[in-house]
Amino acid sequence: QVQLVESGGGLVQAGRSLTLSCAASGSGFSFLSMAWYRQAPGKQRELVAIIAAGGSTNYADSVKGRFTISRGNAKNTVYLQMNSLEPEDTAVYYCNLVDSFFRASWGQGTQVTVSS
């Protein structure tokens, strides 16, 4: 079983930046992808950014050019650099990992609030 722990959320003014971190722990796993999702009140959870084991990335249209997903030197960590934040980015952000058996694990979520 993989455990994911997110950190870095908080309250920030529009136009500012924030970096989220996610650390995966457990034994004997390798991952196919790690990703960040978000869920705003009253809305469905949506994919924000994803990075594959090979390093390729993909982003939601709403965050392209503003957000960057990357892996740490310890490959069981993933970051989400969020620049030029907008009030519409307010949501709970969840880390996701899909392992080599196609099992998905989720973090507990971290709140990001962007004030106008």
C-alpha angles and dihedrals in degrees: 000000000000121000120205123197121189127198140168104068124133148118118310137166121250113273094030130108136245133181123212123201131200125190121194122205135179137092134281099004133131121186134226094197144351122206148171121233129180137202124198121197111285093007136100122257110267136194113253104175138344135195123196125216088256091056102254115140139201133188141198111256090241093063103034111128092016105060129052126193119202142162125239126235085262095065093215091074129079131187135201114205108198118194132177091020118202130201087249088066090067108121146106107280119213130196116222132192128188113197131208090272090056092249115147125219127190135202123227093256134246125232120238116188121184116194123206 
